[in-house]
């Protein structure tokens, strides 16, 4: 089964830091079918604080996984000064396999047109 990789991003100012921390502390647990790596955090003067989390799950769980992730990130979006995004990514191994099968970058792009 194809594995889905979703990157979740949260960007915020230091003034929002405590609210973001409180929201992390009260967020619902990640479902058993989903693997979470992270979150990882970095900051700089110009862009503020940025976290990234990586979620993995099998493709046939995509609808319920996206419902969970959309609800999870909506909690952070509700905080003034916080911006979030959820992005679908493809592992290079799968992309290379598809390229080998199709021999066409255009065909691979059609096969993996991202839904989110």
Buried (B, 14 or more C-beta within 10 A) or exposed (E): EEEBBBBBBBBBBEEBBEBBEEBEEEEEEBBEEBEBEEBEEEBEEEEBBBBBBBBBBEEEBBEEBBEBBEEBBEBBEEBEBBEBEBEBEBEEEBBEEBBEEBEEEEEBEEBBEEEE
